[in-house]
Amino acid sequence: MGRRRFCSLAVRPSHIVLHIIILTTLINTVLCSECKVRKCSDEYSSRIENNLSAAEQCAALRAYKECADRTAHGCRGDLNYHSIVTLTSDLMKDNNCSNVSPPNPHPQQPTRPPVKHVCNSNLNNGRRGSYRHCGLFGDPHLRTFDDKFETCKVAGAWPLIDNTYIAVQVTNVPLVEGSRATATDKITVIFKDFPGCVQQKLYQAQTGNLPAAFVDGTTRTERSLLIKEIVAGEHIEIVAKYISTKIVVRQVGRYLTFAIRMPSDLVNTSKKDGLELCVKGCPTRERIDSMDVIPSPNEIRDNSGGIVMSKQSAIAKCSEANVTAIYFNSCVFDLITTGDVNFTMAARKALMDFKQLLPNASIQPRTTSPVLQKPKNKTVTVVYNTAPPRTTISRTFLVSVVLLVHCSVSLLANWRTHFVALLI
């Protein structure tokens, strides 16, 4: 009977017995460093210092047993280790831990409804005077967002725009072998991700291929982005309503032209250390002073020694195309440097796009270059905002006086001859 009582005590242990075993384990572990069950006993003791609920007690016992199981390799001959394994299993049965779910160490967060981004279809709110324009055409000639007009070399690939919402890059190729002049034969436009409005969209145009669709074949996104074909193979427009932006791309002859109207707020998001031509203009080393070429008395000649196009012919053709202001200078420059009459139409189309995109803006940009004009006597002059030179007036007056004196002398001589004949 006594043995049965002992066995009963071993099968159904109390927490006090477990504590005694833990204490014994701690003492023995000091003497035998191979068995690492002491760490498990320390962790269990720290967890049961406070009053625990049934679920928490079961969680502590599970952790104790799992920890002891991990030390099995070094504790197989340790009596305390085997006692702990047996006692923790019995205590888990006494607490009915099999019916108590273990706590979730990563409680599930309440599901939130997905954030619905609202597309702002009028970023600039239509404020008057808050739009800017940039255009590139011809040689190329650049009109920046700051309304500066430049003629550039910029051969190869160059960024026009790169801000938070849009990026534009152009590729320019030489026009004539040995000349610094270039023209655009490729344009790439990237509309960047904008939550609720568009995912990234790519548009590419190249000489001989002016598509009316994005690279993925689409022509629009819902209420925010649209490509319109105005003239097949010659003229397309891209309207980005969500950023109040409009782009015009044309092919004139063998080359492309580009124009854009964009809110000032978007222009100001450009990268400060970037090379965007529309924002910062052409680098100094890439600029060409067109007025060094146009007023020059020397004609530009091709490789065979022939004149590319005379200055008079260039002025006549640009006048017939009704190109005005600084665009007239660009037209003349392009014709006398290339002889390609398509540049006459390129200048005219660029002027038309500027008027369409900014109808109330001044055609003449903020530039210090003089503007060529065709006077009534059909001779070439360079017009500055100055009075006519006095030397021209003095010479005209002197010639008139000389003619008057000559006529007077001739009349007196004739009268004298006639008077002498009467006396004889």
C-alpha positions in Angstrom: 0.0 0.0 0.0 2.8 2.3 0.9 4.4 1.9 -2.6 1.1 2.6 -4.2 0.8 5.9 -2.3 4.3 6.9 -3.5 3.4 6.0 -7.0 0.2 8.0 -6.7 2.2 11.0 -5.6 4.5 10.6 -8.6 1.7 10.4 -11.1 -0.3 13.3 -9.8 2.3 15.8 -8.6 1.5 19.2 -7.2 3.1 22.6 -8.0 5.1 22.3 -4.8 6.7 19.0 -5.9 7.6 20.7 -9.2 9.2 23.6 -7.4 11.2 21.2 -5.3 12.4 19.5 -8.5 13.3 22.8 -10.1 15.3 23.7 -7.0 17.1 20.4 -7.1 17.8 20.9 -10.8 19.3 24.2 -10.2 21.7 22.8 -7.6 22.6 19.8 -9.7 23.2 21.9 -12.8 25.9 23.7 -11.0 27.7 20.4 -10.6 27.0 19.2 -14.1 27.3 21.8 -16.8 26.4 19.5 -19.6 22.7 19.6 -18.9 21.2 22.9 -19.9 17.8 22.4 -18.3 18.5 25.0 -15.7 17.8 27.8 -18.1 14.3 26.3 -18.7 13.6 26.2 -15.0 14.8 29.9 -14.6 12.4 31.0 -17.4 9.5 29.1 -16.0 10.0 30.4 -12.5 10.1 34.0 -13.7 6.8 33.5 -15.6 4.8 32.1 -12.7 5.8 34.8 -10.2 2.4 36.5 -10.7 -1.0 35.0 -10.6 -1.8 33.5 -13.9 -5.0 32.6 -15.7 -5.6 29.0 -16.9 -4.5 29.9 -20.4 -1.4 31.7 -19.2 -0.5 28.8 -16.9 -0.9 26.4 -19.8 1.3 28.6 -21.9 4.0 28.7 -19.3 3.9 24.9 -19.0 4.1 24.4 -22.7 7.1 26.7 -22.9 8.8 24.9 -20.1 8.3 21.5 -21.7 9.4 22.7 -25.1 12.5 24.2 -23.6 13.3 21.0 -21.7 12.8 19.0 -24.9 15.4 21.1 -26.6 18.0 20.1 -23.9 17.4 16.4 -24.3 20.7 15.7 -26.1 22.8 16.8 -23.1 20.4 15.7 -20.3 19.5 12.1 -21.2 21.3 10.8 -18.1 20.0 13.5 -15.8 17.3 12.5 -13.3 16.0 16.0 -12.9 15.5 16.4 -16.6 13.4 13.3 -16.8 11.4 14.4 -13.7 10.7 17.8 -15.2 9.5 16.3 -18.5 7.1 13.9 -16.7 5.8 16.5 -14.2 5.1 19.2 -16.8 3.1 16.7 -18.9 1.1 15.7 -15.8 0.5 19.3 -14.8 -0.7 20.1 -18.3 -3.3 17.3 -18.0 -4.4 18.5 -14.5 -5.0 22.0 -15.9 -6.8 20.6 -19.0 -4.4 22.4 -21.2 -5.3 20.3 -24.2 -8.6 22.2 -24.3 -7.0 25.6 -23.8 -5.9 27.2 -27.1 -2.4 28.7 -26.9 -2.4 32.5 -27.2 -1.6 33.9 -30.6 1.9 35.6 -30.4 0.9 37.7 -33.5 -2.7 38.8 -32.9 -4.5 39.5 -36.2 -5.0 43.2 -36.7 -8.4 44.3 -37.7 -8.9 44.5 -41.4 -9.0 48.0 -42.7 -10.8 48.9 -45.8 -8.4 49.7 -48.7 -7.5 53.4 -49.0 -9.2 54.8 -52.1 -7.1 57.5 -53.7 -9.1 60.3 -55.3 -7.6 61.5 -58.6 -7.2 65.2 -58.5 -8.2 66.1 -62.1 -7.3 69.8 -61.7 -4.1 70.1 -59.7 -3.6 73.7 -60.5 -7.2 74.7 -59.8 -7.2 76.7 -63.0 -5.6 79.8 -61.6 -5.0 82.5 -64.2 -1.5 83.1 -65.2 -0.2 80.0 -63.5 0.7 78.1 -66.6 4.1 77.9 -68.3 5.2 76.8 -71.8 8.3 75.0 -73.2 8.9 74.3 -76.9 11.6 72.7 -78.9 11.8 72.8 -82.8 14.1 73.2 -85.7 17.9 73.4 -85.2 16.8 72.9 -82.3 15.5 76.2 -80.9 14.4 76.1 -77.3 11.9 78.3 -75.5 12.2 77.5 -71.8 9.6 77.6 -69.0 11.3 80.9 -67.9 10.5 82.3 -71.4 14.1 82.4 -72.6 14.9 81.6 -76.2 18.0 79.8 -77.2 19.5 77.9 -80.1 21.5 74.8 -79.1 23.6 72.0 -80.3 22.8 69.3 -77.7 23.5 66.3 -79.9 22.4 62.9 -78.5 19.9 62.3 -75.7 19.0 65.2 -73.4 16.3 65.6 -70.7 13.7 68.3 -71.3 11.6 67.7 -68.1 12.0 65.5 -65.1 9.8 66.3 -62.1 7.5 64.5 -59.7 4.8 63.7 -62.3 6.4 63.6 -65.8 9.7 63.1 -67.6 10.5 64.0 -71.2 13.7 63.2 -73.1 14.7 64.1 -76.7 17.4 62.7 -79.0 19.0 65.1 -81.5 21.1 64.1 -84.5 23.4 66.3 -86.7 21.7 68.0 -89.7 24.7 68.5 -92.0 28.0 66.7 -91.8 30.6 69.0 -90.2 27.9 71.4 -88.9 27.1 72.1 -85.2 23.4 72.2 -86.0 21.2 69.3 -84.9 17.5 68.4 -84.9 15.2 66.1 -82.9 14.4 62.7 -84.3 13.1 61.0 -81.1 10.9 62.0 -78.2 10.1 59.9 -75.1 7.4 60.9 -72.6 6.9 59.1 -69.2 3.9 59.8 -67.0 5.0 58.6 -63.6 2.8 56.7 -61.1 0.1 58.8 -59.5 -2.2 57.0 -57.0 -5.8 57.0 -58.1 -5.0 58.6 -61.5 -2.5 56.6 -63.6 0.0 53.9 -63.4 3.2 54.6 -65.3 2.6 55.3 -68.9 5.2 55.5 -71.7 4.9 57.3 -75.0 7.6 57.2 -77.7 7.7 59.0 -81.1 10.5 58.7 -83.7 11.0 60.0 -87.2 8.6 58.1 -89.5 6.6 56.8 -86.5 4.3 59.2 -84.7 1.9 56.8 -82.9 -1.5 57.8 -81.5 -1.1 55.4 -78.6 1.1 54.6 -75.6 3.7 51.9 -75.9 1.3 49.4 -74.2 -1.2 50.0 -77.0 -3.7 52.0 -74.9 -4.9 55.5 -75.8 -6.5 56.6 -72.6 -6.9 56.0 -68.9 -10.1 56.5 -67.0 -10.8 60.3 -66.8 -7.1 61.3 -66.5 -5.0 60.7 -69.6 -5.8 60.8 -73.3 -3.9 60.8 -76.6 -5.6 62.5 -79.6 -4.5 62.1 -83.2 -5.0 65.4 -85.0 -3.3 64.5 -88.3 -2.2 60.9 -88.8 1.5 60.6 -88.8 2.0 64.4 -88.4 0.3 65.7 -85.3 -0.8 64.2 -81.9 -1.7 65.7 -78.6 -1.6 64.2 -75.1 -3.9 65.6 -72.4 -3.2 64.8 -68.8 -6.2 66.2 -66.9 -5.1 65.2 -63.5 -2.0 67.5 -63.7 -3.6 70.1 -66.0 -0.9 69.5 -68.7 -1.1 69.4 -72.5 1.6 68.1 -74.8 1.9 68.6 -78.6 4.2 66.5 -80.7 4.5 67.0 -84.5 6.6 65.6 -87.3 7.5 68.2 -89.9 9.7 66.9 -92.7 12.2 64.5 -91.2 12.2 65.9 -87.7 10.0 66.3 -84.6 8.8 69.3 -82.7 7.7 69.4 -79.1 5.5 71.8 -77.0 4.0 71.6 -73.6 1.8 73.7 -71.3 2.2 72.9 -67.6 1.2 74.5 -64.3 3.9 76.4 -62.5 3.4 74.2 -59.4 4.6 71.2 -61.4 7.5 73.0 -63.0 8.7 73.9 -59.5 8.9 70.2 -58.5 11.8 69.7 -60.9 15.1 68.3 -59.6 17.5 71.1 -58.5 20.6 69.3 -59.7 19.1 68.1 -63.0 19.9 69.1 -66.6 16.4 69.7 -67.8 16.6 72.0 -70.8 13.1 73.3 -70.3 13.9 74.4 -66.8 17.6 75.5 -67.0 18.1 76.1 -70.7 21.0 74.7 -72.7 24.5 74.5 -71.1 26.7 77.4 -72.1 29.0 75.2 -74.1 26.0 73.9 -76.1 24.6 77.2 -77.2 24.8 78.7 -80.6 24.5 82.5 -81.2 22.2 82.6 -84.3 22.9 86.3 -84.7 26.5 85.5 -85.4 25.3 83.6 -88.5 22.4 85.6 -89.8 23.9 89.1 -90.2 27.2 87.7 -91.5 28.0 88.8 -95.1 29.5 85.4 -95.8 27.1 82.8 -97.1 27.3 79.3 -95.7 28.5 76.7 -98.2 28.2 73.0 -98.4 31.0 70.4 -98.9 31.0 71.0 -102.7 31.5 74.8 -102.2 27.9 75.7 -103.2 25.8 78.0 -101.2 23.3 76.1 -99.0 20.7 78.9 -99.3 21.2 82.6 -99.8 20.2 84.9 -97.0 17.7 86.7 -99.3 16.1 83.5 -100.3 15.7 82.4 -96.7 14.2 85.7 -95.7 11.7 85.5 -98.6 10.6 82.0 -97.8 10.1 82.7 -94.1 8.2 85.9 -94.9 5.9 83.9 -97.2 5.2 81.4 -94.4 4.0 84.3 -92.2 6.5 83.5 -89.4 7.0 86.5 -87.0 8.9 87.6 -84.0 11.9 85.5 -82.8 10.5 82.5 -84.7 11.3 84.4 -87.9 15.0 84.5 -86.9 14.9 80.8 -86.2 13.4 80.1 -89.6 16.1 82.2 -91.4 18.9 80.6 -89.4 17.7 77.1 -90.2 17.3 77.7 -93.9 20.7 79.3 -94.4 22.4 76.6 -92.4 20.6 73.6 -93.9 18.7 74.6 -97.0 15.8 72.4 -95.9 12.6 74.3 -96.5 10.7 72.1 -94.1 12.2 74.1 -91.3 10.1 77.0 -92.5 7.0 75.0 -91.6 8.5 73.8 -88.4 8.9 77.4 -87.2 5.4 78.2 -88.2 3.9 75.2 -86.4 6.0 76.0 -83.3 4.5 79.5 -83.3 1.0 78.1 -83.8 1.4 75.7 -80.8 2.7 78.5 -78.6 -0.4 80.7 -79.4 -2.7 77.7 -78.8 -1.2 76.7 -75.5 -0.8 80.2 -74.1 -3.2 82.4 -76.1 -2.7 85.5 -73.9 1.1 85.4 -73.7 3.5 87.6 -75.6 4.9 86.0 -78.7 8.2 87.7 -78.2 10.2 86.0 -75.4 12.5 87.7 -72.9 15.6 87.8 -75.2 18.3 90.3 -76.0 18.7 89.1 -79.6 17.4 91.6 -82.2 14.6 90.5 -84.5 15.0 90.4 -88.2 12.3 92.1 -90.2 11.6 92.5 -93.9 11.3 96.2 -94.7 9.2 97.7 -97.5 12.2 98.3 -99.8 12.9 94.5 -99.7 16.4 94.9 -98.3 17.6 93.1 -95.2 18.0 95.1 -92.0 18.5 94.2 -88.3 16.0 96.2 -86.2 16.8 97.2 -82.7 14.7 99.4 -80.4 16.7 102.5 -81.4 16.2 105.6 -83.7 17.5 105.5 -87.3 21.1 106.5 -87.7 21.8 110.1 -88.4 24.3 109.3 -91.1 21.5 108.1 -93.4 19.6 111.4 -93.1 22.8 113.5 -93.6 23.8 111.7 -96.8 20.3 112.0 -98.2 20.2 115.7 -97.5 23.7 116.3 -99.0 22.7 114.5 -102.2 19.6 116.7 -102.5 21.6 119.9 -102.1 24.2 118.7 -104.7 21.4 118.0 -107.2 19.7 121.3 -106.5 23.0 123.2 -107.1 23.7 121.3 -110.3 20.3 122.1 -111.7 20.6 125.7 -110.8 24.0 126.1 -112.5 22.7 124.4 -115.6 19.7 126.7 -115.7 21.8 129.8 -115.3 24.2 128.7 -118.1 21.3 128.0 -120.4 19.7 131.4 -119.6 23.0 133.2 -120.2 23.5 131.6 -123.6 20.0 132.5 -124.7 20.5 136.2 -123.4 23.8 136.6 -125.4 22.2 135.3 -128.6 19.4 137.9 -128.3 21.9 140.8 -128.0 23.9 139.7 -131.1 
